[in-house]
């Protein structure tokens, strides 16, 4: 089954490359792209733009501080022994919880990214950065969310990262060094804390079980015929309305097969197999190739890789979330990606109206 898994992954990679190239050369962008997204560096900033962006960011930070008022330390450290939010908070609600975590809390980051792209006042950028840190401090977030939120900021600050193999090398560096450091913040107990202990054994435990999960799904021929895809598409429906709503794929497989650890990941290719078998795996691969090519084509061809653009935040946020849903589970990856892009769409609409872009 390892051989079969390797062969399927190999053919997925080949299929992705082929369909990505075909899609990139065939996708046509909108004729009015530049008028909708590109803002010249010489365009003066409307006086009310920074005020509205700051107000929006302040409002979301205030909501975040209110949610965490009982345990503010959790805004800095992700895991502290014996500490958790009260059960009656918005964060624990089946509907309001995802709304807060996926949209409201990341908005200060989104405001910062958008203002860094087209804003001109340095002190506003600094203030937005501190507001973003309050709402989404790196050591208070899951590691994949840290990458999703802060990679766009790094790329805007150091645009040369986008070219050649610099981004790949940078990500490998972060994966091998930064991720193990962030893993320390998952547990903050009375026995002390390892601030700079890089523990590479984390790569040998169930934090990175994605390949093993795919092999397990293939070995047991687990197919739900679209049941798990329905969970992904209707993630916004609370369990109070849909009592039989299935859990994410990793937990479903763990429960059905009596595995002792339920929080296992399920990578994107395995999600395709769980839904529609081997046809689903390759269908998911082709769809991802098309979506990736569309984002890339819009950015590199139509956007001309310009930082001073309202399309740049969409592109960079998508890159950050890419690693999230590729690792799995697809339900959470899709939920966070869609919500993050919708939140950015709201900020884009505000900016567009202020700049009178038609």
KEMARMI-631072 format. One record per residue (C-alpha): residue number from 1; residue in three letters; x, y, z. Coordinates in steps of 0.02 Angstrom, whole numbers, plus 50000, padded with zeros to 5 digits. Each point is the difference from the previous one (the first is absolute). Example, Ala and Ser with C-alpha at 12.3 -4.5 7.8 and 13.67 -1.06 7.14 Angstrom:
BEGIN
(site 1,'ALA',(50615,49775,50390))
(site 2,'SER',(50069,50172,49967))
END
This chain:
BEGIN
(site 1,'UNK',(50000,50000,50000))
(site 2,'UNK',(50148,50117,50022))
(site 3,'UNK',(50049,49963,49820))
(site 4,'UNK',(49822,50034,49942))
(site 5,'UNK',(49994,50160,50101))
(site 6,'UNK',(50164,50060,49927))
(site 7,'UNK',(49942,49962,49822))
(site 8,'UNK',(49837,50095,50026))
(site 9,'UNK',(50091,50150,50075))
(site 10,'UNK',(50121,49996,49852))
(site 11,'UNK',(49860,49999,49871))
(site 12,'UNK',(49909,50138,50098))
(site 13,'UNK',(50157,50108,49989))
(site 14,'UNK',(50016,49967,49813))
(site 15,'UNK',(49814,50033,49971))
(site 16,'UNK',(50009,50161,50099))
(site 17,'UNK',(50147,50062,49898))
(site 18,'UNK',(49918,49959,49833))
(site 19,'UNK',(49830,50076,50040))
(site 20,'UNK',(50077,50150,50086))
(site 21,'UNK',(50097,50043,49841))
(site 22,'UNK',(49848,49971,49889))
(site 23,'UNK',(49890,50107,50113))
(site 24,'UNK',(50126,50141,50019))
(site 25,'UNK',(50010,50022,49812))
(site 26,'UNK',(49813,49988,49970))
(site 27,'UNK',(49924,50107,50139))
(site 28,'UNK',(49940,50170,49943))
(site 29,'UNK',(49998,50142,50126))
(site 30,'UNK',(49868,50139,50009))
(site 31,'UNK',(50027,50144,49882))
(site 32,'UNK',(49980,50128,50139))
(site 33,'UNK',(50120,49916,50121))
(site 34,'UNK',(50123,50144,50013))
(site 35,'UNK',(49864,50130,50028))
(site 36,'UNK',(49927,49895,50142))
(site 37,'UNK',(50158,49951,50092))
(site 38,'UNK',(50152,50103,49953))
(site 39,'UNK',(50034,50162,50092))
(site 40,'UNK',(50144,50107,49944))
(site 41,'UNK',(50134,50038,50129))
(site 42,'UNK',(49974,50184,49957))
(site 43,'UNK',(49813,49994,50041))
(site 44,'UNK',(49970,50106,50157))
(site 45,'UNK',(49927,49907,50148))
(site 46,'UNK',(49825,50061,50047))
(site 47,'UNK',(50004,50076,50173))
(site 48,'UNK',(49862,49888,50067))
(site 49,'UNK',(50078,49837,49939))
(site 50,'UNK',(50122,49976,50144))
(site 51,'UNK',(49866,50054,50125))
(site 52,'UNK',(49875,49869,49941))
(site 53,'UNK',(50131,49861,49992))
(site 54,'UNK',(50059,50045,50175))
(site 55,'UNK',(49822,50006,50066))
(site 56,'UNK',(49962,49828,49927))
(site 57,'UNK',(50159,49928,50073))
(site 58,'UNK',(49969,50081,50171))
(site 59,'UNK',(49822,49930,50002))
(site 60,'UNK',(50057,49821,49966))
(site 61,'UNK',(50140,50014,50129))
(site 62,'UNK',(49873,50062,50129))
(site 63,'UNK',(49888,49849,49964))
(site 64,'UNK',(50150,49884,50016))
(site 65,'UNK',(50052,50076,50167))
(site 66,'UNK',(49821,49983,50062))
(site 67,'UNK',(49994,49816,49951))
(site 68,'UNK',(50164,49966,50090))
(site 69,'UNK',(49968,50113,50149))
(site 70,'UNK',(49991,49852,50120))
(site 71,'UNK',(50167,49927,49943))
(site 72,'UNK',(50100,50135,49908))
(site 73,'UNK',(50159,49895,50014))
(site 74,'UNK',(49927,49889,49863))
(site 75,'UNK',(50021,50147,49879))
(site 76,'UNK',(50188,49977,50021))
(site 77,'UNK',(50025,49814,50034))
(site 78,'UNK',(49899,49871,49909))
(site 79,'UNK',(50007,49862,50132))
(site 80,'UNK',(50006,50035,50186))
(site 81,'UNK',(49966,49857,50122))
(site 82,'UNK',(49832,50017,50084))
(site 83,'UNK',(49945,50154,49902))
(site 84,'UNK',(49861,50007,49872))
(site 85,'UNK',(49863,50119,49948))
(site 86,'UNK',(49836,49992,50093))
(site 87,'UNK',(49871,49886,49921))
(site 88,'UNK',(49873,50140,49981))
(site 89,'UNK',(50112,50110,49892))
(site 90,'UNK',(49970,50038,49817))
(site 91,'UNK',(50157,49900,49957))
(site 92,'UNK',(49917,49839,50059))
(site 93,'UNK',(49840,50026,49900))
(site 94,'UNK',(49973,49882,49853))
(site 95,'UNK',(49957,50144,49885))
(site 96,'UNK',(50075,50157,50078))
(site 97,'UNK',(50163,49910,50041))
(site 98,'UNK',(50051,49971,49818))
(site 99,'UNK',(49936,50175,49957))
(site 100,'UNK',(50116,50074,50131))
(site 101,'UNK',(50152,49890,49966))
(site 102,'UNK',(49990,49999,49810))
(site 103,'UNK',(49943,50178,49963))
(site 104,'UNK',(49998,50123,50144))
(site 105,'UNK',(50166,49956,50083))
(site 106,'UNK',(50104,49999,49837))
(site 107,'UNK',(49929,50167,49937))
(site 108,'UNK',(50139,50105,50082))
(site 109,'UNK',(50126,49893,49903))
(site 110,'UNK',(49899,50026,49841))
(site 111,'UNK',(49990,50188,50029))
(site 112,'UNK',(50188,50005,50026))
(site 113,'UNK',(50036,49903,49840))
(site 114,'UNK',(49883,50110,49898))
(site 115,'UNK',(50071,50162,50070))
(site 116,'UNK',(50178,49938,49973))
(site 117,'UNK',(49956,49976,49816))
(site 118,'UNK',(49928,50172,49964))
(site 119,'UNK',(50015,50106,50158))
(site 120,'UNK',(50132,50137,50012))
(site 121,'UNK',(50008,50050,50184))
(site 122,'UNK',(50137,49909,50093))
(site 123,'UNK',(49930,50034,50173))
(site 124,'UNK',(49832,49925,49948))
(site 125,'UNK',(50089,49842,49941))
(site 126,'UNK',(50090,49986,50167))
(site 127,'UNK',(49839,50025,50097))
(site 128,'UNK',(49908,49871,49894))
(site 129,'UNK',(50144,49879,50028))
(site 130,'UNK',(49983,50014,50189))
(site 131,'UNK',(49812,49978,49989))
(site 132,'UNK',(50028,49843,49895))
(site 133,'UNK',(50121,49934,50131))
(site 134,'UNK',(49871,50025,50138))
(site 135,'UNK',(49866,49905,49905))
(site 136,'UNK',(50111,49866,49921))
(site 137,'UNK',(50162,49983,50097))
(site 138,'UNK',(50103,49863,49915))
(site 139,'UNK',(50024,49892,50156))
(site 140,'UNK',(49813,49999,50035))
(site 141,'UNK',(49954,49923,49831))
(site 142,'UNK',(50013,49829,49921))
(site 143,'UNK',(50158,49990,49896))
(site 144,'UNK',(49914,49991,49832))
(site 145,'UNK',(49900,50155,50041))
(site 146,'UNK',(50160,50092,50047))
(site 147,'UNK',(50068,49959,49827))
(site 148,'UNK',(49837,50052,49916))
(site 149,'UNK',(49991,50168,50089))
(site 150,'UNK',(50183,50053,50005))
(site 151,'UNK',(50070,49934,49835))
(site 152,'UNK',(49908,50138,49902))
(site 153,'UNK',(50076,50133,50114))
(site 154,'UNK',(50175,49931,49975))
(site 155,'UNK',(49978,49992,49811))
(site 156,'UNK',(49939,50181,49994))
(site 157,'UNK',(50148,50056,50107))
(site 158,'UNK',(50124,49895,49899))
(site 159,'UNK',(49926,49988,49824))
(site 160,'UNK',(50156,49912,49932))
(site 161,'UNK',(49942,49844,50093))
(site 162,'UNK',(49876,49973,49857))
(site 163,'UNK',(50134,49963,49871))
(site 164,'UNK',(50103,49847,49955))
(site 165,'UNK',(50013,49872,50140))
(site 166,'UNK',(50007,50124,50143))
(site 167,'UNK',(49823,49968,50060))
(site 168,'UNK',(50023,49811,49997))
(site 169,'UNK',(50163,50013,50097))
(site 170,'UNK',(49922,50121,50122))
(site 171,'UNK',(49852,49885,50031))
(site 172,'UNK',(50114,49849,50026))
(site 173,'UNK',(50099,50102,50127))
(site 174,'UNK',(49840,50049,50089))
(site 175,'UNK',(49933,49822,49997))
(site 176,'UNK',(50158,49925,50074))
(site 177,'UNK',(50041,50136,50127))
(site 178,'UNK',(49853,50117,50034))
(site 179,'UNK',(49866,49866,50009))
(site 180,'UNK',(50092,49899,50135))
(site 181,'UNK',(50021,50161,50101))
(site 182,'UNK',(49815,50041,49983))
(site 183,'UNK',(49960,49823,50054))
(site 184,'UNK',(50070,50044,50172))
(site 185,'UNK',(49859,50124,50025))
(site 186,'UNK',(49869,49864,49988))
(site 187,'UNK',(50042,49951,50178))
(site 188,'UNK',(50041,50126,50136))
(site 189,'UNK',(50000,49911,50167))
(site 190,'UNK',(50065,50007,50177))
(site 191,'UNK',(50152,49895,49955))
(site 192,'UNK',(50078,50144,49907))
(site 193,'UNK',(50007,50053,49820))
(site 194,'UNK',(50126,49965,49863))
(site 195,'UNK',(50019,50168,49914))
(site 196,'UNK',(50131,49955,49871))
(site 197,'UNK',(49999,49810,50004))
(site 198,'UNK',(49983,49938,49821))
(site 199,'UNK',(49928,49826,50021))
(site 200,'UNK',(50010,49907,49835))
(site 201,'UNK',(49911,49848,50073))
(site 202,'UNK',(49838,50094,49960))
(site 203,'UNK',(50024,49942,49820))
(site 204,'UNK',(49992,49819,50058))
(site 205,'UNK',(49834,50008,50091))
(site 206,'UNK',(49820,50026,49945))
(site 207,'UNK',(50021,50186,49965))
(site 208,'UNK',(50054,49950,49825))
(site 209,'UNK',(49899,49844,49963))
(site 210,'UNK',(49933,50061,49833))
(site 211,'UNK',(50088,49870,49892))
(site 212,'UNK',(49958,49859,50120))
(site 213,'UNK',(49817,50053,50000))
(site 214,'UNK',(49994,49993,49810))
(site 215,'UNK',(50077,49827,49999))
(site 216,'UNK',(49874,49945,50133))
(site 217,'UNK',(49853,50063,49897))
(site 218,'UNK',(50064,49908,49846))
(site 219,'UNK',(50034,49840,50096))
(site 220,'UNK',(49823,49995,50071))
(site 221,'UNK',(49918,50069,49842))
(site 222,'UNK',(49904,50131,50098))
(site 223,'UNK',(49873,50087,49885))
(site 224,'UNK',(49851,50103,50059))
(site 225,'UNK',(49932,50047,49826))
(site 226,'UNK',(49998,50186,50031))
(site 227,'UNK',(49946,49999,50182))
(site 228,'UNK',(50160,50086,50060))
(site 229,'UNK',(49992,50125,49857))
(site 230,'UNK',(49826,50051,50059))
(site 231,'UNK',(50075,50039,50171))
(site 232,'UNK',(50130,50110,49915))
(site 233,'UNK',(49876,50096,49893))
(site 234,'UNK',(49876,50023,50143))
(site 235,'UNK',(50124,50033,50139))
(site 236,'UNK',(49898,50154,50048))
(site 237,'UNK',(49848,49896,50052))
(site 238,'UNK',(50006,49975,50190))
(site 239,'UNK',(49970,49829,50078))
(site 240,'UNK',(49846,50067,50088))
(site 241,'UNK',(49918,50007,49828))
(site 242,'UNK',(50091,49848,49928))
(site 243,'UNK',(50012,49876,50146))
(site 244,'UNK',(50075,49860,49892))
(site 245,'UNK',(50131,50113,49923))
(site 246,'UNK',(50157,49893,49977))
(site 247,'UNK',(50164,50050,50079))
(site 248,'UNK',(50154,50047,49898))
(site 249,'UNK',(50078,49855,49904))
(site 250,'UNK',(50145,49965,50117))
(site 251,'UNK',(49888,49984,50153))
(site 252,'UNK',(49871,49899,49902))
(site 253,'UNK',(50131,49872,49946))
(site 254,'UNK',(50073,49992,50175))
(site 255,'UNK',(49831,49968,50080))
(site 256,'UNK',(49942,49874,49870))
(site 257,'UNK',(50160,49897,50016))
(site 258,'UNK',(50026,50014,50187))
(site 259,'UNK',(50159,50105,49996))
(site 260,'UNK',(50052,50068,50169))
(site 261,'UNK',(50047,50173,49932))
(site 262,'UNK',(49858,50093,49913))
(site 263,'UNK',(50082,50166,49950))
(site 264,'UNK',(50091,49927,49850))
(site 265,'UNK',(50020,50098,49839))
(site 266,'UNK',(49936,49946,49831))
(site 267,'UNK',(50090,50076,49851))
(site 268,'UNK',(49916,50069,49846))
(site 269,'UNK',(50030,49845,49891))
(site 270,'UNK',(49932,49885,50135))
(site 271,'UNK',(49845,50110,50010))
(site 272,'UNK',(49971,49970,49816))
(site 273,'UNK',(50013,49812,50025))
(site 274,'UNK',(49885,50000,50153))
(site 275,'UNK',(49865,50085,49897))
(site 276,'UNK',(50008,49916,49830))
(site 277,'UNK',(50141,49872,49999))
(site 278,'UNK',(50149,50012,49883))
(site 279,'UNK',(49896,50104,49878))
(site 280,'UNK',(49970,50125,50139))
(site 281,'UNK',(50186,50014,50037))
(site 282,'UNK',(50040,50050,49822))
(site 283,'UNK',(49844,50109,49984))
(site 284,'UNK',(50054,50095,50156))
(site 285,'UNK',(50176,50016,49928))
(site 286,'UNK',(49937,50073,49835))
(site 287,'UNK',(49886,50122,50091))
(site 288,'UNK',(50143,50059,50111))
(site 289,'UNK',(50111,50022,49847))
(site 290,'UNK',(49868,50111,49919))
(site 291,'UNK',(49972,50107,50155))
(site 292,'UNK',(50188,50019,50028))
(site 293,'UNK',(50027,50049,49818))
(site 294,'UNK',(49860,50127,50009))
(site 295,'UNK',(50070,50087,50154))
(site 296,'UNK',(50176,49998,49925))
(site 297,'UNK',(49945,50063,49830))
(site 298,'UNK',(49902,50144,50076))
(site 299,'UNK',(50148,50049,50108))
(site 300,'UNK',(50149,49977,49884))
(site 301,'UNK',(49920,50045,49832))
(site 302,'UNK',(49858,50121,50034))
(site 303,'UNK',(50066,50072,50162))
(site 304,'UNK',(50179,50006,49933))
(site 305,'UNK',(50055,49942,50174))
(site 306,'UNK',(49969,50174,50069))
(site 307,'UNK',(49999,50023,50187))
(site 308,'UNK',(49894,50160,49985))
(site 309,'UNK',(49844,49905,49952))
(site 310,'UNK',(49837,49950,50081))
(site 311,'UNK',(50018,49826,49926))
(site 312,'UNK',(50164,49965,50091))
(site 313,'UNK',(49916,49964,50169))
(site 314,'UNK',(49885,49870,49919))
(site 315,'UNK',(50149,49914,49920))
(site 316,'UNK',(50113,50002,50152))
(site 317,'UNK',(49864,49944,50121))
(site 318,'UNK',(49960,49855,49884))
(site 319,'UNK',(50183,49948,50000))
(site 320,'UNK',(50000,49998,50189))
(site 321,'UNK',(49843,49894,50010))
(site 322,'UNK',(50063,49883,49864))
(site 323,'UNK',(50107,49905,50124))
(site 324,'UNK',(49853,49989,50119))
(site 325,'UNK',(49878,49906,49889))
(site 326,'UNK',(50136,49900,49913))
(site 327,'UNK',(50050,49924,50167))
(site 328,'UNK',(49818,49982,50053))
(site 329,'UNK',(49873,49980,50055))
(site 330,'UNK',(49910,50073,49851))
(site 331,'UNK',(49850,50057,50102))
(site 332,'UNK',(50102,50115,50112))
(site 333,'UNK',(50117,50052,49860))
(site 334,'UNK',(49853,50044,49886))
(site 335,'UNK',(49908,50087,50142))
(site 336,'UNK',(50148,50110,50047))
(site 337,'UNK',(50046,50037,49818))
(site 338,'UNK',(49824,50050,49946))
(site 339,'UNK',(49970,50104,50156))
(site 340,'UNK',(50169,50086,49988))
(site 341,'UNK',(49974,50044,49816))
(site 342,'UNK',(49822,50060,50034))
(site 343,'UNK',(50064,50110,50141))
(site 344,'UNK',(50131,50069,49882))
(site 345,'UNK',(49863,50027,49870))
(site 346,'UNK',(49909,50109,50127))
(site 347,'UNK',(50157,50105,50029))
(site 348,'UNK',(50025,50010,49811))
(site 349,'UNK',(49822,50064,49976))
(site 350,'UNK',(50029,50134,50133))
(site 351,'UNK',(50163,50053,49917))
(site 352,'UNK',(49922,49998,49828))
(site 353,'UNK',(49858,50116,50055))
(site 354,'UNK',(50119,50121,50087))
(site 355,'UNK',(50114,50011,49848))
(site 356,'UNK',(49846,50013,49885))
(site 357,'UNK',(50057,49852,49895))
(site 358,'UNK',(49866,49943,49878))
END
